[in-house]
Amino acid sequence: MIVLTGGRGAADPETLITEYEIQEKVNELASRISSDYEGKEPVVIGVLKGAWIFMADLVRRLTLPVRCDFVRLRSYQGRESTGKVEILMDTTRSLEGKDVLIVEDIVDTGITMDYLLKRLRERGVRSVEICALLDKPSRRVVDVSIKYVGFTVPDKFIVGYGLDLDQEFRNLPYIGVISPK
């Protein structure tokens, strides 16, 4: 267990999901994904910046060959969704005929995932599924199917384990809640 010292003191987020719980869930998800994709070589696409820590832990636990790529999308400004998705960085390989697994940190409104799913299908992927560490269905605007969900979380602002608030808190080994200001 990692203990943070010399941190932000009273500003540290309240723990919602512990480091241990996250690692247990990553193991469980990796086992399911490895079983479901047995005999295949999926392309795992991480959504930057928030999913990189989760994706790194997840792919190291998969028991099958994978190819990794990334996209970087923007749909948030501070704590609020803009409702529009911008592609800041696209994948670097052809995905036509490939089995794709999107790895996302959190799905809340569903707008970003819906946009990405449509773009990948237009590129001729054989299959595409979503693996999200966190699901916040109370904020859903667009219905998206998430095959692999780590945790369902309340409608609170979540940080840690890759998720941020204005580029802070990504390095926390747990998932925390930021209180409104």
Protein Blocks (a to p, Z undefined) as FASTA:
>chain_A
ZZdehilmjmpccdfbdfklmmmmmmmmmmmmmmmmgoiacddddddfklmmmmmmmmmm
pccdcddddddddfbehjbcehiacdfbdcfbdfehiacddddfbdcklmmmmmmmmmmm
mnopabdcdddfbacfklpmbdcddfbafbdcdddddeeehiacehiaklpcbdcddddZ
Z
